[in-house]
Amino acid sequence: MSVTPPVHHEGGAPTGPSRDEARTFEWFDPSGRRASHYEDVTVDTQPSPERHLGREYSVFFEDGRSTWDSRSTALRHDDWFAFRDPNELWERTFYQGGASYERQIEETIAVARGDGQPARLRPEWVEYLRANLQQEAFVEQGLWLVLASAARDALSDTVAHFVVFDAGFKQRQAQAVVLYAMDLEEDHGEFPIEAARQSWLDDEPWQPARAYVERLATVADWAEVLVAANLCLEPVLGVLLRRELYERGGATNEDTVTPVIFHAAQTEWQKVNRFMAALVGFLVGHETHGAHNREVLQGWLDTWLPQARAAAEALEPLFAARPDEPDFGAARALVEGELAASLEPFGLRVDA
């Protein structure tokens, strides 16, 4: 490691090194020839005695656990800090992305309202949205809660940062749905969130999903939470709701706004999908612990996937009630096929 010293000119006034020269000091191995901005602001923001702390953690829990503990997950890795998020997402890019989605939604609503489109929506589609739209926000809220909690125990900053952003995606998506319902009220009367909340608590199609997120909130292993949320529930239920039910449903019912709301959510999901693929590859590709990690991941899939599938199957009445009568079986087969294809490269099965 080296730091470029200041240069003294004849007048005696030092001039500091250029930014490029100053960056020759690096305390970690970059993923490329030189550190990216993402790595500069993310790597080693979380302390570890295995890296730069000269002694043990200075703060412990009352039961003796350290600030971060390798026993917080059944998965194993010698250097969690070696992981890199393929999205290279950090605070500025996270907020810029969220702001761009919200601007797109606001502009779409403004243009639609200027054209009189909301007032011309098919009455049966409006009633469908009134009865079913906002329950999806409670799924997102439940995932926000468990992901935000899981981020605390993640064993490196490069993992924890993205899990926090994943939780932030869920929060933005939940809020976008509720705000959209409020926009619809201007033309179509009340879209009461209280009715959606009661439906989430009581209506049969939503009970397996609600039980899933409530059960997930009791899981102590932070990595199991990521698997149950992002390799099980999101691929088979989240995509089914956002893309197959509402994004496609809006398009077939001549609604220009609803697809934009859920397309933004799907764009964020693609970032999560890339992150999870990189994380799984990082774990199963480990020379020493890869076989163990694959076994643990498969066990979690075997446990959570049947429950996620039950939650997805329970939503069939929502598809049957949609005015354009979509093919629920085809939608389910599509998302299942996508999930299987995403896990096959890692030797993970979805047919257990």
Secondary structure, DSSP 8 states (H G I E B T S, - for coil): ------EE-TTS-EE---HHHHTT--SS--SSSS--HHHHHHTTSS--TTTT-SSS-S-B-TTS-BSS-GGG-S---S-GGG---TT---HHHHHHHHHHHHHHHHHHHHHHHHTTTGGGS-HHHHHHHHHHTTHHHHHHHHHHHHHHHHHHH-SSHHHHHHHHHHHHHHHHHHHHHHHHHHHHHHHH----HHHHHHHHHH-GGGHHHHHHHHHHTT---HHHHHHIIIIIIIIIIIHIIIIIIIIHHHHHTT-SSHHHHHHHHHHHHHHHHHHHHHHHHHHHT-TTTHHHHHHHHHHHHHHHHHHHHHHHHTTHHHHHHSTT---HHHHHHHHHHHHHHHHGGGT--S--
